[in-house]
Amino acid sequence: MSAVVVNLVLAGTYMDSIALMRLSREVAGLSGVEDAAVMTGTPANREILRDAGLLAPEGETAKPGDLILAVRAKNESASHAALVEAERLLSAPRQTADDGTSGWVPRTLRGAVMALPTANLALISVPGDFAAAEARKAIERGLNVMVFSDNVPVEAEISLKHLAAEHGVLMMGPDCGTAIIAGTPIGFANEVRRGDVGIIGASGTGIQEVSCLVHRAGGGISHAIGTGGRDLSTDVGGLTTLAAMAALERDPATKRIVLISKPPAPEVVARVVEEIQRSRKPYVVHFLGSVAGDLPANAQHADTLAHAAALAVGQDRIDVPPANAVSSDGQMDGQMDGQRVVGLYSGGTLCGEAQAILMGAGHVVASNAPIPGAGSDDAAAAIRLLDLGADEFTRNRPHPMIDPEPRETMLRQMLGDPTVRVVLLDVLLGYGAHPDPAGGIAQAIDASTGRRPVVIASVTGTEEDPQIHSEQVSALTRAGVRVAPSNAVAAEWTLGILNSA
Amino acid sequence: MEIIEKANAEALKRLLGGDPVLVDVRPAHEVMPDLGERQILHAGPPIEWSRMCGPMRGAVAGIMVFEGWASDLADAESQVDSITLRPNHDFDAVGPMTGMTTMSQPVMIVENRAFGNRAYCTINEGLGKVMRFGGNDAEVLSRLAWLRDEFGPLLGAALRRTGGIELKPLVGRGLTMGDEMHQRNVACSSLLVRQLGPALVEAAAELNLDNAVLSRALAFAGGNDQFFLNIAMAMGKAIMDPVRGIEGSSVVTAMSRNGTDFAIRVSGTGDRWFTAPVEMPQGLYFPGYDESHANPDMGDSTIVETVGLGGFAMAAAPAVAGFVGAGRASEAANFTRSMREITLSENPEWTIPSLDYAGVPTAIDVRLVVESGIAPTINTGIAHREPGIGQVGAGVVKAPMDCFTQALEVLAAELGIS
């Protein structure tokens, strides 16, 4: 062994022994170093160094108030490099944390509540098998709950909603992607102004579309409460919808209430209508693709999400396209031969709304998420509207609002498909959504060559959103996309093109 | 569920209501009449010689020589079959690391005045080569003899003169001075020596001891930063014992390891041990040693975590946090915050300044451990895996989750919950 042992004695230097042990380990890990120790020069420590083969003559004479840097290395240069490094580490400023909580995250709901005792809402986003158990714990603690998770059995949903009623809290979800509570966006939600319009919705993108349109029309949202897609089914019986109606009824900040849903079960509708009748507040009701039947005097029926938003701010219509908008000519970029319409939606409700509008004009529509009256998916259908957020597209993949790449791939295919005349898109902005969804779409279009289908899109978002509504619209417009002021208008433009053919 | 809540409320009441006082030091056989010839108490759950780890074997052999049951270490090993090995916990006692307790050793007595029970622990031998880390040479044995013949009797006499040292306020002050009572006992050791000083002088005079004896005693107690550890352990045992045997309670009453197995006891399941293979500490090593030399986790000292100190009170002792890999001192509080997720409550008498005087996490609930997947964090010393060498480092270890899962299953079965 030709190992070299060197000691450096720093007179009158004190450091906590544990800090010294850490330092020792760092120095011992340097290349070429066999062992190292940094210790105060007490007789006991010098003994330890001697036993470890780390004591050199310099260290022998160290005093208890001194610090001994001891290194045993393969060769002279490694030993000196190690000493230099040890000295540097000793004099390096200590790294300090930004605050006392550096990196601590509670692992349990209980721990989270202890850390934030005034919290009154729990957002639950865990695999579906565990979501019900966590939601139950939260409800039993008196917390309002938003269950983001999907794949929660309907039986569990029902029992959780009864439990929530017992505890006087709201249970939003399961599969609830969007809520805005007292100005706080939760899940996929947009930055909208606070105001007097309350929204109750069984659909996330529906809430986004209405809240953004209300905001863009100058109104504001008191609360937007998501109920979960099954809430107005016969099984669940509208438990959360009714609880949310009661909550908004009591809320002095809410002056008008918008109720939106995918097609509900008729007997549940009856129960909801009964409750509207009791309310002292005006309601706007939009049940996608279906007519709510007779509504009480304090309620208005809205034909579309945009119409619901208009009525909520006291107007007839708020999504009138600007006069110079290219709408229905289809001459400039349309492929004359193509006849088909393909919708690539990331929002399920927006896909449903498009189906309703096209079917309402007498067209036959196929979809993987068909609303009543629509046909099941068919790749060759004349009008094929796809909900890319549906399970079959999101298995082992993030939702298209987060990861737009699969949709962009499909868009590229459609752009090159001579049978396609119109491609319909929705672009959803807000928290949780991709930072630049328009960018990918524009790129796909820019990369396409020759004649291509008309691309029509609407952008659900606000100027205050992280993606900035006007910038997304400009990016799409520059790429030749016809940007409609609402999802409904996008569908209407498509009708215009079909009619002009 | 209601029976568990009620039982746990009672457990917490007893735990927080404990009033531990260090009252005396006596030879073990005086206070443990059942501890006789050729009986050795060890740390952790029951274990036979054949399964014992190296350092514990070394300690057993050493203590046999110390008690005069064997002429040397080889002789001791040859007649180990004639020795009865029992856990300290069976004798209201606890012992650090190997935890050797035998009849002639002096034990410190902590009395829980709220409940009248007593708990025992031997005197801390200091750092370096010591029996609790498996050391067993002549130097180790002669220190034990000195503790037995000179230091123990003097300390006992001094304690009797004081009428007892109340430990709860002492520990409360230690927490505000950077101790967590497992890896770091500097403050409490100092406070104790300061408080005991006059009584030690008076006791030495009463016993006609010369100044050299007194001086040695003060030098030993004052020079051992871990002197208070064994007192904290007896205190933990004295506090936890009245919490045992509350039907339905899911509160952990003891955690303990023998270098081979880790084990816990739960109030509602009585004195049954739930065991799992012990884990390897993650830590820092003295010069010349590394992980390859380390023995797995060992000792009854986890009683300190069981009452909310040690790893649970890490926030009070930021310097100790450095033991956890690259953990920074500023992250010490995170350990305490995490431990709060598995305890029922906090101890209002033991508070941590840096957490805005939050109390240390108190009353480990097996349900919370299993539900959260958070295992108790334990601060520990690391022994060399071979007998006779001693301490090689210090670090942090997790209690194995399996102990808690087993305990919960048995508790649930006893309560008829599936």
Interface residues (C-beta under 8 A of the other chain):
Chain A: D16 I18 A19 M21 R22 S24 R25 D35 A36 A37 M39 A44 I48 L49 D51 A52 G53 L54 A70 Q95 T96 A97 G100 T101 S102 G103 W104 P106 R107 T108 R110 G111 M114 A115
Chain B: G128 L284 Y285 F286 P287 G288 A319 V320 G322 F323 R328 S330 E331 A333 N334 R337 S338 R340 E341 S354 L355 L368 E371 S372 G373 I374 A394
